Each structure stands twice: as C-alpha cells, then as structure tokens.
Amino acid sequence: MRGPVHPGRRRGRRRPLIAGACAVLAAAAIAGCSSGATGPPVLNVYGPADGAEQYSAAAKDCTAASGGRYSVVYQTLPKSADDQRLQLARRLVAGDSEVDIVGIDVTWTAEFAAAGWIEKLPEDVAAQVRQGTLDGPLQTATYQGALWAAPLNTNTQILWYRKDLSPTPPATWDEMISASERLHQQGLPSYIEVQGAQYEGLVVWFNTLLNSAGGQIVDEDGNVLLGRGDAAQKALSVMQRVAASPASDPSLSVNKENDGRLAMEAGTAAFQINYPFVYASIHTPPPDGGGGGTFIDPQGKPTSADTGRRVVDEFAWAPYPSVVPGQPAKPTIGGINLAVSTTGQHKDLAFAAIQCLRNRDNQLRNAVEGGVPPTLSDLYTDPSFQAKYPAWEAIKNSLDNASVRPLTPGYTSISIVLSDLLNPPAAIDPATAVPMLADEVQGAANSEGLVP
C-alpha cells in the first residue's frame, strides 16, 4: 500500500461505498404532486431551490405557451447538492410517477443515465437542443455518445483581481504566485483566494489545473488517466505552492466560494478565482451584498477610515490563469441540465416542456435575474445580458475553452476520494502523490473498496 498524499497524515475513518440510492430504497415513499383526474396533465419539474423564483416563472410561461396541452409546476429540492441528488435518487428508484422532469447537476448525467433514471433525448429533440447551444454545456449532458439532457444554465470561473495591486493581470499561475509573494513582502494585501476546503470546489480546482496541463482524471469508461504524463504533478505543484506560500490565506484549506468573495470585499485578497456571482455581490448594498467592499488607503490596504475609495473601485477581471504559458486554461464548468425521468407518465409532453423551459427568453431571465450564465451562444451578444455581465467576454472565452468533470457514473465517489486526498493542499507532495491518487480514483471509479 502506498503512503498518503500528505506525508505523515493519518487518514480519517472510512465508510463502505454504497451503490446509488439502493441503500435508501425503503425511504423512497415521498409524496409527489398529483396531476389529478381532470384537466391537462401536470408536469412536475424537480430542481434546485436556488433560482426557484426564475424557474417557477418559466414554468408559468411554459404552461401558457402549451395552449392547454399541459401545465408545468416547479418543485424545489433541498439547498445542498448532495441532498438534491439523494432525494431524486430515492424518488426515481421507487418509480415515482409524479417526477416528470429533473434539474440535475452537470456531474450527474452519466450516473442517472447508466442507472436508467432518465430518458435519452429523441433524435429530433436532441437536434433542436444542440442547435445554438455551447459545446461545453452539451458535453456535460452527453454520455456514451448520446444526449441525455438539455443544458439549462452553466457556470465558469475567471480571475477577479485588484488592479491597484496588479495593474497587469497575471496570465499564468506562476505569475500570480510571484505577484502575490511580492505584495506580501511589501506588506500589501496578497491573498490568492481559491476553493481549498474538502468538498467539490477543491476537485473543481484540481480538474481545471489538470486539464489545463493537458491531463484528465478518467475517461467515460472509468479508465484512470491521472498517471499519464506529468500533467497531474504540474497541477498538484500549483495547488501546493498556492497554499504553502507565505503570502497565502491561512484559512485557504477550509475556504469555499463565499469565503473568497468575502476576503476580496474585506480588502485582504489581491486575486480571486471565482464565479460571476462575485461581481453582483460587491455591487449590491448590505445586507445582501458587499456594498463596494471595505475602504482602502492610498497604498491599497483596508482601513476603517472613509477614504472615499473602496475595493470595488479597483475590482477587475481577466481570463483564468494558464498552467502552461501561451496555452489557455480550461476552467471546469458547472450548471444545471434538464432531463426527462423514466418514471413519469407524460414523456412526450415532458420533452416539449424542457425545450420551452430552456428557451431564449427563459435563459435570459435566469441570467439577468438569477445570476446564472446561459447555455445559448447568441445570448452573449444580447445587450441586456452584457449590461448585467460586464465580464461577459471573459466568461464566454472561459466557456469556449472549458473542461468538464469526468463523464462517468462513478464521479460522485471519485470526487469524495479526491477531496479527501487533496486536503489540505499545503501538505500535498507533488513528487509522490500521483500514483496513490490514481490507485484510489480507480477503486472509486469501479465502486470498489471504501471511500471517506
């Protein structure tokens, strides 16, 4: 047995790997919303609570647009992605006929398809969905060469930075780490904010760096590719250097997206790898947003004095930093896809409804009011979208160069293993970590052994 990724670190207690939702089948009798005996069929859409207001408005509009053929009702799932997945799995394993359409995380497509929980899109529907949809989001909805869902929204990270501290944004991670350390030596805000906690955000960071270096975690058949070439070692080296630098945020190993946003608004961060929501936050008055961030003095340090200058005055954006100079980064994308369940009673109507729910008007509303980037390429030239997303060009470029997380049914297990092995990132040993990562990921991909 190989040693740990972090020398000297004891692994925590581990629990048996469970196969999907089979272990919780007994708990699957959850009441759904009945379509009733009279009137048009009711199509229940189960999706995230975040954005429920916009998704419910889309459901109402699509009900009207159906001309009486059906009505659409949006049913909210729990806040946590893990809880959303568990509830959907319980319902679908139990054959719940009231679940017609599911809003699934982009990482669940392969799992739900392989489990027989969602229907493959008919070829005519698939052709319509592909038309005008960005390639990256389409990849997240594809498994074994077939389209299983319709991309509703997407998400991607870019670099947010302080232009007073770094007038020229760093183009590579090497440049950003060097700039951070220079700022630290000068006694100025220096933190590079990124997601280093033991959760999915840490895996997203690793996946982006790995793909940017020319590597891949696994293929869709579950074959581990981590050990091929030096891409994994390059990715791990970047993570370790960021976290172990004297200029780093001491809390990086427990930081998530919102922690990075708050650090930037507080004036302690010079650089932030994060999603577009941070722009809206810093421009939103308290208590809902950062209200422009803290005041900063002439040197750029945070101060309690009213200097008339806030972090927002120096807040800027740039492309995600490269791992290999001269080659664009491949940021990992997120988002929600709409799929038709195999347990619903009105599949043809459900396929029609998902096309309405993700149409141009509804995606624009989701973006402008809900803060989630669209998957339709022509919306990126829409003035109302551009006005809401001043960083739209950087976001679009990020999506055009995007990478996706492994398209394999075992991804959830792979993610659990990786987030455990890579935390804390400061303790990673890039020279020795790759073989163990490959071994443990292979076991997770095969649903073998134990996971944390």
Buried (B, 14 or more C-beta within 10 A) or exposed (E): EEEBBBEEEEEEEEEEBEEBBEEBEEEBEEEBEEBEEEEBBBBBBBBBEBBBEBBBBBBBBBBEBBEEBBBBBBBBBEEEBEEBBBBBBBBBBBEBBBBBBBBBBBBBBBBBBBBEBBBBBBEEBBEBBBEEBBEBBBBBBBBEEEBBBBBBBBBBBBBBBBBBBBEEBBBBBBBBBBBBBBBBEEEBBBBBBBBBBBBBBBBBBBBBBBBBBBBBBBEBEBEBBBBEEEBBBBBBBBBBBBBBBEBBBEEBBBBBBEBBBBBBBBBBBBBBBBBBBBBBBBBEEEEEBBBBBBBBEEEBBBBEEEEEBBBBBBBBBBBBBBBBEEEBBBBBBBBBBBBBBBBBEBBEBBBBBBBBBBBEEBBBBBBBEBBBBBBBBEBBEBEEBBEBBEBBBBBBBBBBBBBBBBBBBBBBBBBBBBBBBBBBBBBBBBEBBBBBBBBBBBBBBEBEBBBB
